[in-house]
Amino acid sequence: MSGALDAATFWPRLQRALEQVSAEQRTPPPEARVGAVLVLIEVAEDGPRVVLTRRRRDLRSHPGQLSFPGGRLDPGETVEEAALREAEEEIGLRRETVEMVGAGPTFYIPPSRFWVVPLLGRWREPHELTENPWEVDEVLHVPLSHLLDRDRWRRTPLSLRGSTWAWQLDDDLLWGATAAVLGLLLDTAVEGWSDGLRPEDLGEEREVRPWESAPAWERRPRLSGDLPAIAQEVVPHVTAAEVKAVRAWLDDRGVSPLVRAEQAGRALVDAVRRLLDGALAGRSVTILAGPSSNGAGGLVAARILAGSDVEVEVRTVGEPRHPGQVDVLREAGVRVELLPDEPDAGTPPGELVVDAVLGVGAEPPLRALPETAAAWLRRHDVPIVALELPSGIGADEGLRGASITADVTVALGLPTVGMQPRIVHAYLGDLYLADLGIPAAVWRAAGVEVRGRSPFGAGSLVRLITGDRAGDAGTPDQVDVATEPASGA
């Protein structure tokens, strides 16, 4: 056993590190979707072991992955109570056998939009554990010495740049949020554990991309009503350049950007109405409108929703492309404000948010006010409808850095190539295609190969079925550990 894992060294270092975690860092945003996990460290003769579960492969949340016992807080629970309850339910842990040591910094998992608090427990009286067969395939007792074994080190590439740690544990790969927490634990409690090596220093033969083979499922419809559906794979996917060429063609023939915004806004309202089960009067909706054609579509939706007795507020994320739209909204009594550089996290959005910030013309990663908008949204547990693309997803590039995670995405005309990679589906949510009245000949003139019948033959809003490509696995750089106070933007 490594001397750094000796109890006389390991536990005091870990305790000192937890004492340095500020109250702000370990406290999730009050309006967020919050969970807690138990980082259970077993006291064993051969050194500390961490208790992990292998989740069932048919679960809809993180299927087949190694994880800590944990889950969502029940009403009125503290994070410690939730972590212990979940461990009792998942693996039969007797809570009186655990000494709770402290809480680590919260971390955010965007595919599931959870803020998770890791609670460290010292398992002083180990006993036999029994997995809950409805959730857990197997309970694993992993010696921390295995994580120090270089032969087990792997790297997972990040969506923007660099890599992060993963470990090959016999037949299981330890990666993602669980690996990020354990990496942080090693950094704080085991001095020099990696001998100064970074994950990106490992060779290409050590690179793994587990999200490409993670279990997936057919996503359930989120919009009410009997909408037509077709397989996404049979629909042509277009590049940003092809979309711009079609828009230029329409501009030259009098189909102006505001005309197209009107069509997009009406499709957006249809999706919002269906997500709210048809009842709009008296509901509250926040529109995030960017300085783009998407923003123009969002402002149209704001006007129409206000006319349906919806309490609408608009937060502009930059200067609107067509300022006259804002004038109309204000004259109609709709509150329109510029999103500040540091929005008050305690000011909640409506019961539904429309992401109309960025469209096909934007290239990831998020910057400036759009990045601020995404960070503000993380702190509020409300459904999100994205117009064209969730902000942060590139029309051509797909996932590159942080992104808004949508419950529903309404693509316009044809989906973009950035929507094809498997990993992007976790951020698109339930995907729909709206008809903008663009004939196939116009797409062909832009170089798009369009064959067969129009996807809109049975309706103007069509659900795109992703088959078994839906999942909630994200690249590890989507895990945002709270090194800054969670109460800020």
VOKE-723027 format. One record per residue (C-alpha): residue in one letter; z, x, y. Coordinates in steps of 0.05 Angstrom, whole numbers, plus 32768, in hexadecimal, padded with zeros to 4 digits. Example, Ala and Ser with C-alpha at 12.3 -4.5 7.8 and 13.67 -1.06 7.14 Angstrom:
> a | 809C | 80F6 | 7FA6
> s | 808F | 8111 | 7FEB
END
This chain:
> m | 8000 | 8000 | 8000
> s | 7FEF | 8019 | 8046
> g | 802C | 802F | 806D
> a | 8015 | 8002 | 80A6
> l | 8020 | 7FC6 | 8077
> d | 8067 | 7FDA | 8066
> a | 8096 | 7FA2 | 807A
> a | 80BF | 7FCF | 80A8
> t | 8080 | 7FDE | 80D0
> f | 8054 | 7FA0 | 80C8
> w | 8084 | 7F68 | 80DB
> p | 80A2 | 7F88 | 811A
> r | 805D | 7F98 | 8135
> l | 8045 | 7F52 | 8126
> q | 8083 | 7F33 | 8146
> r | 807A | 7F5D | 8185
> a | 8031 | 7F49 | 818A
> l | 8042 | 7EFE | 8185
> e | 8078 | 7F06 | 81BA
> q | 8041 | 7F1F | 81E9
> v | 8017 | 7EDF | 81E1
> s | 8023 | 7EB7 | 8220
> a | 8035 | 7E6D | 821F
> e | 7FF1 | 7E5F | 8240
> q | 7FCC | 7E84 | 8209
> r | 7FEE | 7E5F | 81D0
> t | 7FEA | 7E1B | 81F1
> p | 7FAA | 7DF2 | 81E6
> p | 7F8D | 7DC8 | 821E
> p | 7FB3 | 7D85 | 8220
> e | 7F74 | 7D59 | 821D
> a | 7F51 | 7D81 | 81E7
> r | 7F46 | 7D76 | 819D
> v | 7F7F | 7D9F | 817F
> g | 7F8E | 7DBA | 813A
> a | 7FC0 | 7DEC | 811D
> v | 7FBB | 7E1C | 80E3
> l | 7FF1 | 7E41 | 80BD
> v | 7FE6 | 7E8C | 80B5
> l | 8014 | 7E92 | 807A
> i | 8027 | 7EDA | 8069
> e | 8046 | 7EE1 | 8025
> v | 807D | 7F15 | 801C
> a | 8069 | 7F3A | 7FDB
> e | 807E | 7F7A | 7FBA
> d | 8039 | 7F99 | 7FC2
> g | 8036 | 7F88 | 800C
> p | 8026 | 7F4B | 8037
> r | 7FF4 | 7F17 | 801E
> v | 7FD3 | 7EE0 | 8046
> v | 7FCC | 7E9B | 8027
> l | 7F86 | 7E7D | 802E
> t | 7F64 | 7E40 | 8012
> r | 7F1D | 7E38 | 7FFA
> r | 7F07 | 7DF5 | 8014
> r | 7EE0 | 7DC6 | 7FE8
> r | 7E95 | 7DCD | 7FEF
> d | 7E8A | 7D83 | 7FF9
> l | 7EB7 | 7D7D | 8036
> r | 7E95 | 7D6D | 8078
> s | 7EBF | 7DA0 | 809F
> h | 7EB6 | 7DEA | 808E
> p | 7EA3 | 7DDD | 8045
> g | 7EAD | 7E15 | 8014
> q | 7ECB | 7E44 | 8047
> l | 7F0B | 7E6C | 8044
> s | 7F3E | 7E52 | 8076
> f | 7F87 | 7E4D | 8087
> p | 7FAC | 7E0C | 8075
> g | 7FA9 | 7DE0 | 80B2
> g | 7F8A | 7DA5 | 80D6
> r | 7F8C | 7D75 | 8110
> l | 7FCE | 7D63 | 8132
> d | 7FE8 | 7D1D | 8124
> p | 8001 | 7CF5 | 8160
> g | 8044 | 7D10 | 8179
> e | 8042 | 7D4F | 814D
> t | 804E | 7D96 | 8165
> v | 801E | 7DCC | 814F
> e | 8054 | 7DE9 | 8121
> e | 8061 | 7DA6 | 8101
> a | 8017 | 7D9B | 80F6
> a | 800C | 7DDF | 80D7
> l | 8045 | 7DD6 | 80A6
> r | 8032 | 7D8E | 8095
> e | 7FEA | 7DA2 | 8087
> a | 8001 | 7DDC | 805B
> e | 802E | 7DAD | 8035
> e | 7FF5 | 7D7C | 802B
> e | 7FBF | 7DAF | 801A
> i | 7FE4 | 7DE1 | 7FEE
> g | 8029 | 7DC3 | 7FDF
> l | 804F | 7DF5 | 800B
> r | 8099 | 7DE8 | 8011
> r | 80A6 | 7DF1 | 805B
> e | 80EE | 7E08 | 8052
> t | 80D4 | 7E47 | 8030
> v | 80B0 | 7E5D | 8070
> e | 80CC | 7E81 | 80AC
> m | 80A1 | 7E71 | 80E8
> v | 8095 | 7EB1 | 8110
> g | 806C | 7E99 | 814B
> a | 8029 | 7E81 | 8166
> g | 7FEB | 7EAA | 8174
> p | 7FB8 | 7E9C | 81AA
> t | 7F92 | 7E5C | 81A3
> f | 7F48 | 7E5F | 8191
> y | 7F0F | 7E2F | 819A
> i | 7EDC | 7E1D | 8164
> p | 7EA1 | 7DFB | 8185
> p | 7E7C | 7DDD | 814A
> s | 7EB9 | 7DB2 | 813C
> r | 7ED2 | 7DB6 | 8185
> f | 7F19 | 7DC5 | 8170
> w | 7F4C | 7DF0 | 8193
> v | 7F76 | 7E0E | 815B
> v | 7FBB | 7E2D | 8161
> p | 7FCB | 7E60 | 812A
> l | 8014 | 7E5E | 8115
> l | 802D | 7E9B | 80F0
> g | 805F | 7E8F | 80B8
> r | 8084 | 7EC2 | 808E
> w | 8088 | 7EA6 | 8047
> r | 80CC | 7EC1 | 8032
> e | 80D3 | 7E97 | 7FF2
> p | 808F | 7E93 | 7FD1
> h | 8086 | 7E5C | 7F9D
> e | 804C | 7E40 | 7F75
> l | 8019 | 7E1C | 7FA0
> t | 7FEF | 7DE0 | 7F8B
> e | 7FAD | 7DD3 | 7FAC
> n | 7F9D | 7D8C | 7FC3
> p | 7F5E | 7D7E | 7F9A
> w | 7F41 | 7D52 | 7FD1
> e | 7F3E | 7D8C | 8002
> v | 7F49 | 7DCF | 7FE0
> d | 7F24 | 7DF1 | 7FA7
> e | 7F54 | 7E2A | 7FA0
> v | 7F8F | 7E4D | 7FC1
> l | 7F86 | 7E97 | 7FCC
> h | 7FBC | 7ECC | 7FD6
> v | 7F96 | 7F04 | 7FF8
> p | 7FBA | 7F48 | 8000
> l | 7FB1 | 7F61 | 8046
> s | 7FA2 | 7FA5 | 8026
> h | 7F60 | 7F86 | 800F
> l | 7F4C | 7F7E | 8058
> l | 7F58 | 7FC8 | 8062
> d | 7F29 | 7FDA | 8029
> r | 7EE8 | 7FF3 | 8048
> d | 7EBF | 7FDD | 800C
> r | 7ED0 | 7F95 | 801F
> w | 7EBD | 7F9B | 8069
> r | 7E82 | 7F72 | 8080
> r | 7E64 | 7F60 | 80C3
> t | 7E4A | 7F1D | 80DC
> p | 7E18 | 7F21 | 8115
> l | 7E28 | 7EFB | 8154
> s | 7DF7 | 7ECA | 8172
> l | 7DEF | 7EF3 | 81B2
> r | 7E00 | 7F3B | 81A3
> g | 7E2D | 7F65 | 8177
> s | 7E52 | 7F53 | 8137
> t | 7E97 | 7F3F | 8120
> w | 7EC1 | 7F4C | 80E2
> a | 7EBA | 7F2B | 809E
> w | 7ED5 | 7F3E | 805A
> q | 7EBA | 7F36 | 8014
> l | 7EF3 | 7F1E | 7FE8
> d | 7ED6 | 7F20 | 7FA2
> d | 7EAC | 7EE0 | 7F9F
> d | 7EC1 | 7EC6 | 7FE3
> l | 7EAC | 7EDC | 8029
> l | 7EE2 | 7EDA | 805E
> w | 7EC0 | 7ECD | 80A1
> g | 7EC0 | 7EA2 | 80DF
> a | 7EFF | 7E89 | 8103
> t | 7F2D | 7E9D | 80C9
> a | 7F11 | 7EE4 | 80C9
> a | 7F18 | 7EE7 | 8115
> v | 7F62 | 7ED5 | 8111
> l | 7F6F | 7F08 | 80D9
> g | 7F49 | 7F3D | 8100
> l | 7F76 | 7F30 | 813B
> l | 7FB3 | 7F34 | 810E
> l | 7F9C | 7F77 | 80F3
> d | 7F8E | 7F91 | 8139
> t | 7FD4 | 7F81 | 814F
> a | 7FFE | 7F8F | 8111
> v | 7FD9 | 7FC8 | 80ED
> e | 7FCD | 8002 | 811D
> g | 7F89 | 8023 | 8113
> w | 7F77 | 7FF9 | 80D7
> s | 7F2C | 8001 | 80E2
> d | 7F2F | 804B | 80F7
> g | 7F0B | 8039 | 8137
> l | 7ECF | 801A | 8114
> r | 7EB2 | 7FDB | 8131
> p | 7E8D | 7FA6 | 8107
> e | 7E4A | 7FBA | 8126
> d | 7E56 | 8001 | 810C
> l | 7E4D | 7FE8 | 80C5
> g | 7E07 | 7FF0 | 80A9
> e | 7DD5 | 7FB8 | 80A2
> e | 7DE4 | 7FB4 | 8058
> r | 7E29 | 7F99 | 806C
> e | 7E0D | 7F61 | 8097
> v | 7E19 | 7F19 | 807F
> r | 7E01 | 7ED6 | 809B
> p | 7E2C | 7EA3 | 8076
> w | 7E18 | 7E68 | 80A2
> e | 7DD2 | 7E6B | 8084
> s | 7DEB | 7E58 | 803F
> a | 7E29 | 7E2F | 8051
> p | 7E2D | 7DEA | 8031
> a | 7E0F | 7DB3 | 805C
> w | 7E04 | 7D68 | 805B
> e | 7DDB | 7D2F | 8078
> r | 7DF9 | 7D1E | 80BB
> r | 7E11 | 7CD6 | 80C5
> p | 7DEF | 7CAD | 80FB
> r | 7E17 | 7CAA | 813C
> l | 7DED | 7C76 | 8161
> s | 7DF3 | 7C2D | 8150
> g | 7DB8 | 7C01 | 813F
> d | 7D80 | 7C05 | 810D
> l | 7D59 | 7C3F | 8129
> p | 7D1D | 7C5D | 8106
> a | 7D27 | 7CA1 | 80E6
> i | 7CF9 | 7CD9 | 80CF
> a | 7D04 | 7D1E | 80B3
> q | 7D0A | 7D53 | 80E8
> e | 7CE1 | 7D84 | 80BF
> v | 7CA2 | 7D59 | 80C4
> v | 7CA3 | 7D57 | 8110
> p | 7C81 | 7D8F | 8137
> h | 7CB1 | 7DBC | 815E
> v | 7C9B | 7DD8 | 81A0
> t | 7CAA | 7E14 | 81CB
> a | 7CC2 | 7E14 | 8213
> a | 7C7E | 7E2C | 8229
> e | 7C5B | 7DF2 | 8206
> v | 7C8B | 7DC0 | 8226
> k | 7C7D | 7DDD | 826B
> a | 7C32 | 7DDA | 825E
> v | 7C37 | 7D90 | 824D
> r | 7C61 | 7D83 | 828B
> a | 7C2D | 7DA7 | 82B6
> w | 7BF6 | 7D7D | 8297
> l | 7C1D | 7D3D | 82A8
> d | 7C2B | 7D55 | 82EF
> d | 7BE1 | 7D60 | 82FB
> r | 7BD4 | 7D18 | 82E7
> g | 7C09 | 7CF7 | 8310
> v | 7C40 | 7CF0 | 82DC
> s | 7C74 | 7D11 | 8309
> p | 7CB6 | 7D31 | 82F6
> l | 7CDC | 7CF4 | 8311
> v | 7CB2 | 7CC5 | 82E6
> r | 7CC4 | 7CEF | 82A9
> a | 7D0D | 7CF1 | 82BF
> e | 7D0D | 7CA5 | 82C1
> q | 7CF5 | 7CA3 | 8279
> a | 7D27 | 7CD8 | 8262
> g | 7D60 | 7CB5 | 8286
> r | 7D51 | 7C72 | 8266
> a | 7D4F | 7C92 | 8221
> l | 7D92 | 7CB3 | 8231
> v | 7DB1 | 7C70 | 8245
> d | 7D98 | 7C52 | 8204
> a | 7DBC | 7C88 | 81DD
> v | 7DFC | 7C81 | 8206
> r | 7DFB | 7C35 | 81FC
> r | 7DF3 | 7C3D | 81B1
> l | 7E29 | 7C72 | 81AC
> l | 7E58 | 7C43 | 81CF
> d | 7E44 | 7C0A | 819F
> g | 7E1D | 7BE5 | 81D4
> a | 7E57 | 7BD5 | 8202
> l | 7E4E | 7BF8 | 8245
> a | 7E72 | 7BCD | 8279
> g | 7EB5 | 7BEB | 828C
> r | 7EA8 | 7C2D | 8268
> s | 7EAC | 7C71 | 828B
> v | 7E76 | 7CA7 | 8286
> t | 7E72 | 7CEB | 82A6
> i | 7E2C | 7D08 | 82B2
> l | 7E26 | 7D54 | 82B7
> a | 7DE4 | 7D5D | 82DC
> g | 7DC5 | 7DA1 | 82E5
> p | 7D8F | 7DBC | 8314
> s | 7D59 | 7DAC | 82E3
> s | 7D2B | 7D75 | 82CA
> n | 7D63 | 7D65 | 8299
> g | 7D91 | 7D5B | 82D4
> a | 7D5F | 7D2A | 82F2
> g | 7D60 | 7D03 | 82B1
> g | 7DAC | 7D02 | 82B3
> l | 7DAD | 7CE7 | 82FA
> v | 7D7D | 7CAF | 82E5
> a | 7DAE | 7C9E | 82AD
> a | 7DE7 | 7C9D | 82DF
> r | 7DC3 | 7C6A | 830A
> i | 7DB2 | 7C3D | 82CF
> l | 7DF8 | 7C41 | 82B2
> a | 7E17 | 7C30 | 82F5
> g | 7DEB | 7BF2 | 82F6
> s | 7E0A | 7BDE | 82B3
> d | 7E50 | 7BDE | 82D0
> v | 7E61 | 7C22 | 82B3
> e | 7E93 | 7C4D | 82DA
> v | 7E66 | 7C89 | 82E6
> e | 7E77 | 7CCC | 8304
> v | 7E44 | 7D03 | 830E
> r | 7E56 | 7D4C | 830F
> t | 7E1B | 7D75 | 8326
> v | 7E16 | 7DBB | 8307
> g | 7DED | 7DDA | 833E
> e | 7DC1 | 7DBB | 8373
> p | 7D99 | 7D80 | 8359
> r | 7D4E | 7D8A | 8353
> h | 7D41 | 7D48 | 8377
> p | 7D78 | 7D3D | 83AB
> g | 7D5F | 7CF6 | 83B9
> q | 7D7B | 7CE1 | 8376
> v | 7DC1 | 7CF4 | 838D
> d | 7DB8 | 7CCD | 83CE
> v | 7DA7 | 7C8F | 83A6
> l | 7DE4 | 7C96 | 837A
> r | 7E13 | 7CA0 | 83B4
> e | 7DF7 | 7C64 | 83D8
> a | 7E03 | 7C3C | 8398
> g | 7E4C | 7C51 | 8398
> v | 7E48 | 7C85 | 8361
> r | 7E75 | 7CC1 | 836A
> v | 7E4C | 7D02 | 836A
> e | 7E6F | 7D45 | 8371
> l | 7E5B | 7D8D | 8366
> l | 7E7F | 7DAC | 832B
> p | 7EAD | 7DE0 | 834A
> d | 7EAE | 7E28 | 8332
> e | 7EF3 | 7E1B | 8315
> p | 7EF8 | 7DD1 | 8303
> d | 7F3D | 7DB4 | 82F9
> a | 7F46 | 7DB2 | 82AE
> g | 7F77 | 7D7A | 82B7
> t | 7F42 | 7D4D | 82D6
> p | 7F24 | 7D2A | 8299
> p | 7EDD | 7D12 | 8292
> g | 7ECB | 7CCA | 8280
> e | 7ECF | 7CB1 | 8239
> l | 7E89 | 7CCD | 822C
> v | 7E65 | 7D08 | 824B
> v | 7E1A | 7D12 | 8254
> d | 7E03 | 7D5A | 8252
> a | 7DC6 | 7D5C | 8280
> v | 7DD3 | 7DA2 | 829A
> l | 7D9C | 7DCE | 827D
> g | 7D5A | 7DC1 | 825B
> v | 7D20 | 7DE6 | 823B
> g | 7D16 | 7E13 | 8277
> a | 7D5B | 7E34 | 8270
> e | 7D66 | 7E72 | 8247
> p | 7DA9 | 7E80 | 8227
> p | 7DDF | 7E97 | 822E
> l | 7E03 | 7E68 | 825D
> r | 7E13 | 7E85 | 82A2
> a | 7E33 | 7E70 | 82E3
> l | 7E41 | 7E25 | 82EC
> p | 7E22 | 7E0F | 82A9
> e | 7E52 | 7E3F | 8287
> t | 7E8B | 7E21 | 82AF
> a | 7E76 | 7DDB | 829B
> a | 7E76 | 7DED | 8252
> a | 7EBB | 7E0D | 8257
> w | 7ED6 | 7DCF | 827A
> l | 7EBA | 7DA1 | 8244
> r | 7EDC | 7DC9 | 820E
> r | 7F1F | 7DB1 | 8228
> h | 7F10 | 7D67 | 8220
> d | 7F08 | 7D40 | 81DF
> v | 7ED0 | 7D10 | 81F2
> p | 7E8C | 7D01 | 81D2
> i | 7E51 | 7D26 | 81F1
> v | 7E08 | 7D0F | 81F5
> a | 7DD8 | 7D48 | 8205
> l | 7D94 | 7D3C | 8225
> e | 7D5B | 7D65 | 8208
> l | 7D89 | 7D9E | 81F0
> p | 7DD4 | 7DAD | 81F3
> s | 7DDD | 7DDC | 822D
> g | 7DDF | 7E23 | 8212
> i | 7DAD | 7E17 | 81DA
> g | 7D6B | 7E38 | 81EA
> a | 7D2A | 7E11 | 81E0
> d | 7D0C | 7E4E | 81BE
> e | 7D49 | 7E79 | 81AD
> g | 7D78 | 7E46 | 8191
> l | 7DC1 | 7E5D | 8190
> r | 7DCF | 7E9A | 81BC
> g | 7E17 | 7E9B | 81D4
> a | 7E43 | 7E61 | 81E8
> s | 7E27 | 7E1A | 81E8
> i | 7E3D | 7DD3 | 81F4
> t | 7E46 | 7DAF | 81B2
> a | 7E28 | 7D6A | 81B4
> d | 7E37 | 7D2D | 818A
> v | 7DF1 | 7D12 | 8197
> t | 7DB4 | 7D36 | 81B2
> v | 7D78 | 7D0F | 81CE
> a | 7D3A | 7D3C | 81CA
> l | 7CFE | 7D29 | 81F4
> g | 7CB7 | 7D20 | 81D9
> l | 7CBC | 7D55 | 81A3
> p | 7CF7 | 7D82 | 818D
> t | 7CF6 | 7DCB | 81A0
> v | 7CF2 | 7E06 | 8170
> g | 7D39 | 7E19 | 8183
> m | 7D51 | 7DDB | 815E
> q | 7D37 | 7DF3 | 811B
> p | 7D6A | 7E29 | 8105
> r | 7D9F | 7E0F | 80D8
> i | 7DD8 | 7E2A | 8102
> v | 7DC1 | 7E02 | 813F
> h | 7DCC | 7DBE | 811D
> a | 7E18 | 7DC4 | 8126
> y | 7E0D | 7DC2 | 8172
> l | 7DD7 | 7D8C | 8174
> g | 7E01 | 7D58 | 8152
> d | 7DD9 | 7D1A | 813E
> l | 7D91 | 7D28 | 8155
> y | 7D63 | 7CF4 | 8173
> l | 7D1D | 7CF7 | 8190
> a | 7D09 | 7CCD | 81CD
> d | 7CC2 | 7CB7 | 81DD
> l | 7CAA | 7CCE | 8222
> g | 7C64 | 7CB0 | 8218
> i | 7C41 | 7CF3 | 820C
> p | 7C04 | 7CE9 | 81E1
> a | 7BF5 | 7D1A | 81A8
> a | 7BB6 | 7D31 | 81CD
> v | 7BE1 | 7D4C | 8206
> w | 7C0C | 7D74 | 81D6
> r | 7BCD | 7D8F | 81B5
> a | 7BB2 | 7DA4 | 81F9
> a | 7BF1 | 7DCE | 8200
> g | 7BE4 | 7DEF | 81BD
> v | 7C13 | 7DC5 | 8192
> e | 7BF8 | 7DB3 | 814D
> v | 7C06 | 7D69 | 8147
> r | 7BF1 | 7D45 | 8107
> g | 7BFC | 7D01 | 80E9
> r | 7C1C | 7CC5 | 8109
> s | 7C47 | 7CC4 | 8147
> p | 7C91 | 7CC7 | 8138
> f | 7C99 | 7C8C | 8168
> g | 7C70 | 7C59 | 8142
> a | 7CAF | 7C33 | 812F
> g | 7CD7 | 7C3B | 816F
> s | 7CE1 | 7C64 | 81AF
> l | 7D22 | 7C84 | 8196
> v | 7D1E | 7CA5 | 8152
> r | 7D53 | 7CC7 | 8129
> l | 7D40 | 7D0B | 810D
> i | 7D5D | 7D14 | 80C8
> t | 7D72 | 7D5B | 80BA
> g | 7D7B | 7D55 | 806F
> d | 7DAF | 7D86 | 8055
> r | 7DAD | 7DB3 | 8093
> a | 7DE7 | 7D94 | 80B9
> g | 7E28 | 7DBB | 80B9
> d | 7E5F | 7DD5 | 80E6
> a | 7E58 | 7E1F | 80DA
> g | 7E50 | 7E48 | 8119
> t | 7E47 | 7E92 | 8125
> p | 7E89 | 7EB6 | 812F
> d | 7E7F | 7EC3 | 8179
> q | 7E85 | 7E78 | 8184
> v | 7ED0 | 7E81 | 8173
> d | 7EF1 | 7E89 | 81B7
> v | 7F36 | 7EA7 | 81B4
> a | 7F60 | 7E94 | 81F0
> t | 7F6D | 7ED5 | 8214
> e | 7F73 | 7EAD | 8255
> p | 7F9E | 7E71 | 8265
> a | 7F83 | 7E32 | 8243
> s | 7F92 | 7E07 | 827F
> g | 7F5A | 7E26 | 82A8
> a | 7F0F | 7E19 | 82A6
END
